[in-house]
């Protein structure tokens, strides 16, 4: 089986070197031989010796090359990547990609083209780097109905929140982000990480392979970590929680909720132990129960490991439908206002008699009950109040928050973080 790689950045160079370093291991695992025959890249990579491979500066040469059976798309982005993949499919090539944006935004079209041509599209590396989560769901849990998927699927945000949580850490947000970029974890545009878009792409794909539903990025509620302050992290710790950037996909009959946002997780939960650039995904299924998958979610070698597994799969000619289901059910994607959650609320109030009573009255009018409450002394003028609530429907909380924000004595907007327990 002849392989062509397009893109020689972080993942492409990791894959190129894995071909060389694990040559005998790859040969032991396939009956037909797997050969790297062409690399399409704009420029060479200092870590790769390209002397023994055919190199082209036009990646579309790889898509048209009759000597290539499998095109590995590692250029990232969506427009050119989509054209490249569709061109390769039209020439009868199987596709392996690490491109979550491509699959989340254009997967339905790409899969339809692949099905029409009788080729496969594999995308294990698009979610959670070295964790074989696609294979775990599609193969290991194939006998189950999957009820929910929850996890931290962006290494950069986990890395930033972990650093912000360290006692005595004086590192700035920008400094930590730069380290993540230097280590090859962050996206080309790091706002994709920080604002939750990268995690939303990955969760879109996870939900589709878990529930057998079309890819629908538009149905996702997406919130990043840029509004989380070190005060929030400290208050949450006082209440026995840490703050993680969590993706949650949940199915109840035809209703599906899809959301990525900062979340309070109790410190004794397994997901709360996942720190640094590491990713973890928990899957709730009817027969196996809850299972959890943990590992490096980004970086050259972990992601190349996932790409190589797909190449080996292609050589073994395992054939499954591209989303793992032969028929997709059309669910009812729930808006964020319909979800139920407990909430962490932080607001500033004037330090006056009766203010706390006003706040609790508003919450009680909206049938929101208080589980815990912290009030901090006024630092300059206002006092900070932090409240943990019981579980309510988000639209109820929206109404309570707007009323709180209209109170004369409330001097800040209300910061809201959802609380989760799995
Ligand atoms: N930017 C991504 C992350 C890379 O930080 O997880 C892996 O998809």
Boltz pocket constraint, residues with backbone or C-beta under 6 A from the ligand:
constraints:
  - pocket:
      binder: B
      contacts: [[A, 125], [A, 126], [A, 128], [A, 129], [A, 153], [A, 154], [A, 155], [A, 156], [A, 157], [A, 184], [A, 185], [A, 186], [A, 187], [A, 193], [A, 198], [A, 297], [A, 298], [A, 299]]
      max_distance: 6.0
